[in-house]
Amino acid sequence: MTETATIFAGVNQGYQGDNSLITDPVQASAIVGEVIKEIAAASGDQSKYEVRPGFAIYETERGCRHGGEAVGAVLASGKPTNIISTAARLRAYLKQLALSVVLYEKSDAKPSREFSATVTGDLREIALLWQVAAAVYKGQNSVQVSCGMYQAKDGSVIIRAAANPDRVLDIGKWEAAAREVAATVATQAGVRIDLAFRNVGYQHLQSKPA
């Protein structure tokens, strides 16, 4: 399947950190898969969705669990407008405060940059190492590099992240930070991580303020 978009969807409400109820990425992906199937069927969305077990990696001080938040990594192929609509319903159903859709085809989404890499290694180990390395880099350079990663069908680990245009004001510094964090993780895990960068569209979905 040629992907039109990628979505990392969490299943725990709010930012619960180590108090998250669902910590198994396989369980998280199963939940997301069932919900997105029901939403697409009800709306008539003909897009194709594949959901893989993964983690969202961001700062523990922002409520991320140590080692990453268990998510369903949604690989979508179809019309961007349909995918965004389904993602919005998915966010609301799962009661997520925010959800980002990274688009690889022309759309009205904000322009952004994404990095990705395919790695041979253990998903949980790489997720934890990335979280720690990113925290150290942020402490030294004031640049955060969050990311998502998931287990592909062939067992490899796919690492992906797109810069949020509303938060990343210097894309050059963000890309440099991503390379440094990836190099640290590669050394510590004993794996090779070659980041590839490309232009993408970024659609940020979030709940409206009360």
Steps between C-alpha positions, in 0.01 A plus 500: 500500500633843403435725795321832464526582868628385840325548833624398845184458709509457875228324697553630854307815584711801586868488584522243778869416485585184694139477617378418148260206502599361162874453458513216247535630141336184363192567712503866401521419129212252530279764660587762239448248220150408614394861553632626169332210320164592651543871426599443138211259443246738651621800298554317173873576500657267242858569610719208598629491856768279649569532872832392652610487867717793597604771741480878505818638653492840666597664828412329829441843652220546245338177613666234287551163662862394551586304188226664294122512472346188345323591175353362186705618202250554220631468145235641269450504126219700343370854451664738749166666580343165589799396710497829693126468560538145629796606716292779654228252591763259633645773724157584637401137556822417686472827695847613395585865561693514173583289197731577210466380141813501283410507131720392210282628215401855409242636743396814683700395807782720626838431336748323723799264498508135607785266581476123482722197537471123490692327778572141593459477874265476797211747496483552877874542537527752219198692630651536846844592366347767276305653787810520718729629224243763399469618860876535534525690172216733598666569832819601322360675194135591578372309195256210544480217248189293562412216266283199436621149427331174417563135425468424129369169369854379429604567861702813429445820697383805307583838654307805380444858608376818338568845639193675635509833309343680796772385739814449290611845390849407377480192281877491453561468873227235521657291225845532656358395836331197342830388347682537833235309697488226236879466509496465879227236489679310223820486703327390819281239331772375269288559191515717190256791471510693174246778510335605174329840482216612274236769462154410632170654600411527870142510628466548876163399644412601854201544727350848514561699817208483740 
